[in-house]
């Protein structure tokens, strides 16, 4: 039987557990809150403050690059999990 290369093939035998849900939810929550949250301690606020003060530098750029990479990983995982129809219906 041919291996399903689109979905990544065999992903192990454990399946989806409560612990895997908690880890995924926590990772998504950290990513969203690190990007923007109303407390003022987020990448958005740090970047806007640095731009306003003229102190935007390499550390800000590294932070934004890491966040962009994380968002791309999450978008790809969402697309693979929901496929085109799920993304269109959910959006």
Secondary structure, 3 states (H helix, E strand, C coil): CCCCCCCCCCCCCCCCCHHHHHHHHHHHHHHHHHHCCCCCCCHHHHHHHHHHHCCCCHHHHHHHHHHHHHHHHHHHHHHHHHHHHHHHHHC
